[in-house]
């Protein structure tokens, strides 16, 4: 049953009668109005509020393990240490990354053949990047229907040499699917190889390093030449040196800001939410609709 307050009832009735709608049509169109406003508000996500290069550089991905904004940590664990001075992860998260055999219900050793230590180390390094990097703002996009995150990064430029090193350490290991984000059979017990698939070497599955790096995480990475004029990302650098990915991300952020149309003002999202809340409360608190 749909409800609406008396004042809003007559306002909406006059509005819809002005468009020639009969009473029996008004409920349907009111619901459509709420859905329409909700859609517009949804599109006005926090990413649409980023209006400067600094905004893009001071945001962490909206995920269950990520901090709200990047900042220093007293200590990060092992392969996550390069991000200590400015990180989107906490020390506890980086410890868990190294201690657990799976992450978000995905076991890297999903085939009977266990992942080799050198390949496991590469995927741990990649996971440190995913959880800790404060430099993916320019590549973030909104996603729906995922429990572990509301955003993801797409086509982050990965240096070809970095991809090749990852590939060399994993090419003889085994997997059963090409896309680890989408192609597993996700169950309460974790990610399982789908029926009618078999475990084969990475080399058999992916054929080459670029195909592997770009497809394994559903195009989170885009492999580019190390000499790419816009720069490229790495997943490791010496802890006591500056993060080399910062300049690459900042140039991308500047390009987005200089080439983008005027962004929605920051108050727009809040206004949308207020309008939706008013309409929803109107439906649920007072007399019967019409």
N, C-alpha and C positions, 0 to 999 in steps of 0.2 A: 504494500500500500504506500502511495506517495503522499506526503504532507507538505503544507506550505503555510506560512503565516498570513494573517488577514491582510496586512498592508501590502506585502509582496504579491499576494494573490490578485488584488485588483490592479496593481501595476502591470504584472505580466499579462493579465486578461486584456487590459486596454491595449498593450503593446501588440499582442497577437491578433486581436480583433481588427486592429489597424491594418494588418496584413491579410484580412479576410478569412482568418481561420475560425472554424467553429469550435465550440467547447470541447467536443470529443477529440479534436486534433491537438488541443493545447498542451495536454500532458506529454504527448510524444515530442512536440517541438521544444518544450521546456527541458526535457531530458536531453534532447539533441543539443540544446544550448549549453547545458552543463558539460556534456562530453566535448563539445567544440572548444569551450574555454579551457577545459582540462588538457586537451591536446595542445593548444597554443602555449599553455603554461609549461607543459612537459617539454616542448621544443625550446622554451626559454630556460634551458638548464644553466648551471653555473658556468659552463664553458662559454656560453654566449655573453657572459658578463666580463670576459677577459678583453680589456681594451688597450693594454699596453704590453710591451715586451716584458717588462718586469712582472706583470700579472702572470704571464705564461711561465716565468722562471720561478715563481713562488707558489707553485701548486703541486700537490701530490695526487696521484691517481686515486680515485674514490674506490678503494677496495677494503675488504674486511680487516686486513692487517696493516694498512698504511696509516701513517700519521696525517693530520689535517694539512700540515704545511711542512716544508723541509726545515731541518734544524740540526745542530750538532748533537752527537752522542758521545758519552765518555769513552765507550768502547764498543766495537762491533766485532763479531766473531770471524776469524779466519779469512775466508775468501770474500767476505763483505767489508773488510777493514778499509778499503779505499774510500768508502762513502762516509767515514766517521765524522768528518768536519761539517758535512751538510747532507743529511740523509732523510729519506721518507720512511725508514724502518727503525725499529727499536733494537736494542741489544738482545732482548729476549727472543724476538723474531729471528734474528740471525743465528742465535744459538740453536733454536728449534730447526731451522733449515738444515743445519749440519748434522743434527742428532737423529732426525726422523728419516725413515726409509721411504716415506711418501709425503706428498704435499697436496692439499686440496683433493684428497682421495685418489691421487694418481701416483702409482709406484713406477719409477723409471724402469725398474726391472720387471716389466709386465710379461715377459716371455720366460720360459723355463731357463734359458741361458741368462745368467746374471750379468748386469751391466758391468763392464770392465771398470776398474778404479779410475783410470784416466778419463773415460767418458763420463762417469758419474761426477767427477770433479768439474768437468766442463758444464754439465747441466746445473750443478750447484752454483757455479759462477753466474750462469744465466739467470738463475732464480734470485741470486743476490741483486742483480741488475733490476729484475722485475719488482722486487720488494723495496729496494733502497734508492733507486735513481731519482734525483730531483730534477732531471733534465728532459722528461718526456712530455711536458706540458704542450708543446706545439703539435704533438702527434696524438693527443688524446681525443677519443670520440666516445659518445654516449652509447651504452648498450643496455638492453632491457632483458629481464627474465633470468638474470644470473644471480646466484646466491653469494658468490664470492666477490663480486665487484659490480659497480654501476658504470664503469668506464674501462676502456682498454686503450693501448697505444697501437697504432697501425703504421707500417712502412717506416719505422725508425731506420735511418741509414747506418748499416753495419759495415765496417771496413772489410774489404774482401780478404785481407790477410787474417783478420780475426775469425772470419767464417771458415777459412781454409784450415786454420789450426784446430778449431772445434771439430771439423769434419775428419781430419786425420786421426784424432783421438777417438772417434766414434764409428768410423766407416765399417769396421769389422764386428760391431755389436749388433744386437737383434731387436727388431720391432715387428708389429703386425699391422700397423696402420701408418698412413702418410701424414695425416693431420691429427696431432695429439689433442687439439682443443675440441674437435668436432666428431671424430670418427670412432671413438671408443664406445663401448656399451657401458653406460654409466649406471651402476647399481649401488645399493646401500653398502656393499662390500668394497666399493671402489671401482676404478676403471678396468674393464675386462676387454679382451680381444673379442671382436664380434664373431659370430658363427661364420663358418666358411672362410675364415682368414687363417693364414699361417705365418709363423715367425720366420722372417728372412733377415739377411744382413741389411744394415743401413745402405750399403752400396747397391744392393739389389733393389731396395725400396725407392731410394731417392736419386740414384744415378750419379749425382755430382754435388759439390759443396753448396752451390747457390740454391739449388732446388731444395736441399735439406734445410738450410738456414731459413729460407723464406716460407716453407710449407709446414715445418714441424709445429710451429705455434701460430698457424693460420694467418700468415703475413704480418705478424708483429714486426718482423725485420724485413728490410729491403737491402740487399747486398749491393754495394757500390764500390767503385775503384778507390783505392787508398788516396789517389791523386784527385779525387773529386773536389772541384773548387769550393763547394759548399761544406766540405768536411765530412767526416764519418765518425761513428761511435766505436769505442772499444769497451771491453768488459773488465779490464784490469789495468791498473797503473800503480806506481809506487805510492805508498800511503803518504809520504811526506812531500808529494808534489801536487800541483794543482790538477783538478779534474779536467781532463782534456775535452770532455763532452760538453762542458759549459759553453764554450765559444760557438760550437756547432749549433747547439740549441738556441742560443741567443740570436744568432744570425737568422735562423728559421723563424723565430718569434718576431723579429723586426720585419721580415718579409711578409708575414701574415698580417701584421698590424698595418703596414704601409699599403698593402693591396686589398685589404678587406673593406667592405661597405661599413657604414656607421653601425656600430654594435648597439644592441638593445641596452637602454640605460639599466643600471643595476637595480633600480626600484621596480622594474617591470615585473620581474619574477615574483616579488613579494606581493605586488598588486594582484597579479593573477591568482595567487594562492588565496588571497583574501576574498576575491570574488567567488571562487569555487566554494570556499568554506561557508560564505553567506548563503549561497544557494543550497548547499547540502544541509545546513542547519535549518533553512526554511522548509525543506522537504521533511524534516524529521521531528520538528518540535511543536507544530501547531495544528490547526484544524485540517480536515480532509481537503485534498486538492479539489478545487472548483466546488 
